[in-house]
Amino acid sequence: MTTLARIARKEFGAFFSSPAAFVFLGTFLAATLFVFFWVETFFSRNVTEIRALFEWMPVLLIFLVAAITMRSWAEERRAGTLEFLLTAPVQPFSLVLGKFLACLGLIAVALLLTLPLAITVSLLGPLDWGPVLGGYLAALCLAAAYIAIGLFVSIKSESQIVSLIVTSLICGLLYLLGSEMLSGFVGNQGAELLQLLGSGSRFKSITRGVIDLRDIYYYLCLMGIFLSLNIYGLEKIRWAGNPASSHHRSWQLACGLLIANFLAANFWLAPLGSSFRSDMTKGSIYSISDATRSYLQQLREPLLIRGYFSAQTHPLLAPLVPRLRDLLEEYAVAGGGKVRVEFVDPAENAELEQEAGQKYGIRPVPFQTASKYQAAVTNSYFDILIRYGDQFETLGFRDLIEVKAQDERNLDVELRNPEYDLTRAIKKVLYSYQGGGDLFSSINKPVALTGYFSADAQLPEELRKLKADLLALAKDLQEQSGGRFTSTVVDPEADGGKMAKKIGEEYGFRPMTASLFDQKTFWFYITLASGEQIIEIPLPDDLNKEQLQQSLQAGLKRFATGFAKTVALSVPESTPPMPQFGIPGGGLQFSALKDVLSQDHVVTDANLNKGQVPSEADLLVLAAPENLDEKQLFAVDQFLMQGGTVLLAASPYKINLDQDLSIAEHKTGLEDWLTHHGLSLGKSLVLDPQNSPFPVPTQRNLGGFTVQEIQLVKYPYFVDIRPNGMNSESGLTGGLNQLTLNWASPIEINQDKNKGRKVLRLLESSEKSWLSTATEVQPNFKQHGELGFAIEGKQEKHLLAAAVEGSFSSYFAGKPSPLLKKEDKKAEEPLKPEGEDKAAEAEKEKKEQVIVRQIDKSPDTARIILFASGSFLSDQLIGISSSVMRSNYTAPVQLAANAVDWSLEDRGLLAIRGRSHFSRPLHPMGKKGQLLVEYLNYGLALLGLAGIWLLRATWQKRTRQAQLEFLRPFSGRV
């Protein structure tokens, strides 16, 4: 080992005894920085990652390694020192490995000089260091393999130029084997085989931040094979001119067996799957989470996951197939025999293709491909089927991938978050299957139903019948539950009113009336309790047994773990666009929000006009509410009083995007209600220098002729919220690294009214934001400079989203119910005879008899989640952000989905969504800042080279000492 160290030190120092090492390092750094900032356009990608640093690394290393290895043995031949080395008392193994370590050391120095680039990027945004470490490890492994190849070629060639060319060709061929250029000509299986052989595909796998033993061993295998051939070639030169002997044959046999073992180990490791794999990414986003395992543990029947992948597919999708295969195999292992995974090519099995189309609606998608030779259309499958019992879900390529446009021609296609998509589908089929079975199999704790009913004599006729239906239903449920369901009926006035007083104080219940002028009061409330959780069952719209049964089942499902929850969504009326007729839509659209919520929950339209939220609703979402009347407000209030969660996206301003960009004040109808609960939206807008771009219409005057243009400008009304402005501890912002809140107003919290409640500050603007009451939202750069708007008042943080949890008192406490108020319609009715009019009025009054209950206090589980923007969830604003970012921007609807899951305490999918590999944008900066960062990295590279130059004299001295120490053992012979 001492001799090996001396040789490595001598060879490493020899690089710096001439300008060769500095030429190599300078060329490497210049090429790397140029590719990073100019070719890959780091700042225009706007993502906090240094993947661009490693994307061209395999190609750069081919030529750079060939350049430093071409002289390793060829120079020894030219100088006549090779014979001297072969006759020295040094093993060929030490000679070869010494040169190998010296070359690898030079590569390590070159990579070390790029480390300031990674540190700089980490200062510009939230950098995940897992892929960074993986990228440097992959670069070292790839360089080691290339060096072994270069040394072998150098020992076989006397010419440095020939060695350079042949090394580049061999390394280039290994890189091309796994590239999209060749894999596009073969099927999926052929492409996977090529990717197993290709050095570039293995490199790309490690740079994700996933260290797979199979990938590392692949490079060790290449090193072992070519270093063995190098040692054998060196030994063979020593035999030159001697007759063949058994010693020579032993060397050949040993070398052949060693190479065979290196190759065989690859096949032995291939079926190990993910058993020997380390995920170094933040949150282990490429590994199955505990939340996914918890869903798989709920399986009682076999679950089938079948991948439909065509042999010929789009070249951008082909590299994703092996990664999906690996992930699905992890599901099979985690399922413990309950999960069966299959992979089929429908083109090779007509029966499966027919079944996929007819039974599951899976059909091939035509992909248009083009090369420099021809354009073609390929019909291929890229789908996954998840089937459990008689329930199934399908995932197509649009559900699985995320596309980001680097420029007009280049697209970056990646798997969006495959674990979340797969687990969401598994959860959906699991809950759907369980929904058709035993309800109580998913309820872990006993449930008690309590009916607070007045005596039958006090109840209206409809409620007497409904009470009998309830008792019958409760008896049936008790028989089905196996002892996990009990029911009790209590008359609140039977004990002198003590129970009435108790439920009034604890639950906010108050006596009910059948109409506004009816002096007769009664009690009719139903609660379900399990552990410490108590919910109130609302009366159905139609007082019949069927709807009462649905209300009871909806209440019981809130205690169950295996049923989809129901979200009631209320959005303003709008006119959908009809592009085929050239008619734009009117008003804000929220289809993207509805689609995302529908993936995991049952979404129903919340018609609040009757003064009641749908009885099956577990959560109420109000997006951009407008002029809610008293009945609609009563519905919202009473839903909160039942212990529900109300999610609001509201603003005191309404934006007009249909024609000219303008904004005006408007009423939501929730102003007084929010103030009553200790929340309020300020009548001003937040502007922030940390903002997102927005395409603003501008006008140019050309000598009396006005030209209207659209310019992409930094827009202070689009507040750009980064992780330092998010409450990461709450879990609501999981998976979000950036969020744009459009035309947001500040939220004010009344601390006195919120005593005893849990208040979470979810989103805040930056410290340099300010408020403005102006309704002019067109920027004026001539008057106000780069920001386009004047800075008014104090610059400080402003609260833009908050959640309040606890017990609330009703806004309508002490007031008559709005449902009892009648509208005056006499002017609209025709005149009738007096007797006939009275009879008709009595009959009509009987039909319109309204049984109203009113709760004055909510349980501690009630929540209000308020976002201070009414438009940030709309399709129009999401579409604008997507076009600006050149990707499918889903952060707003993801935040809404997080809030729903958090409120419904469905933390499983929330945790998985938080692990998603969403892009982490850079901190906002201008062009001057970008140039400063770029020049800083060039300066740091030059500074590193200068430091190495200063150390050159020390290295030269150590090199001479290493040469003398190397020659000392056999100096007498010389």
ABEGO torsion letter per residue (X at the ends): XAAAAAAAAAAAAAAAABAAAAAAAAAAAAAAAAAAAAAAGAAAAGBBBAAAAAAAAAAAAAAAAAAAAAAAAAAAAAAGAAAAAAABBBBAAAAAAAAAAAAAAAAAAAAAAAAAAAAAAAAAEBBBAAAAAAAAAAAAAAAAAAAAAAAAAAAABABAAAAAAAAAAAAAAAAAAABAAAAAABBAAAAAAAAAABAAAAAAAAAAGBBBAAAAAAAAAAAAAAAAAAAAAAAAAAABGBBBBAAAAAAAAAAAAAAAAAAAAAAAAAAAEAABBBBABBGGAABBBAAAAAAAAABABBBBBBBBBBABBBAAAAAAAAAAAAAAAAAAAAAGGABBBBBBBAAABAAAAAAAAAAAGBBBBBBBBBBAABBBBBBBBBBBBBBBEABBBBBBAAAABBBBBABAABBBBBBABAAAAAAAAAAAAAAAAAAABBAAAABABBBBBBBBBBBAAABBAAAAAAAAAAAAAAAAAAAAAGGABBBBBBBAAAAGGAAAAAAAAAAGBBBBBABAABABBBBBBBBBBBEABBBBBBBBABBBAAAAAAAAAAAAAAABAABBBBBBBBBBBBBBBBAAAGBBBBEBBAAAAAAAAAAABBBBBBBAAAGBBBAABABBBBBGBBGBBAAAAAAAAAAAAAGBBBBBBBBABBBBAABBBBBBBBBAGAAAAAAAAGBBBBBBBBBBABBBBBBBBBBBBBGGBBBBBBBBBBBAABBBBBAAABBAAAGAABGBABBBBBGBBBBBBBAAAABGBBBBBABBBBAABBBBABABABBBAAAAEAAGBBBBEBBBBBBABBBBBEBBBBAABGBBBAAABBBBAAAABBBBBAAAAAAAAAAAAAAABBBBBBBABBBAABBBBBBABAAAABAAAAAAAAAAAGBBBAAAAAAAAAAAAAAAGBAAAAAAAAABBBBBBBBBBBAAAAAAAAAAAAAAAAAAAAAAAAAAAAAAAAAAAAAAAAAAAAAAAX
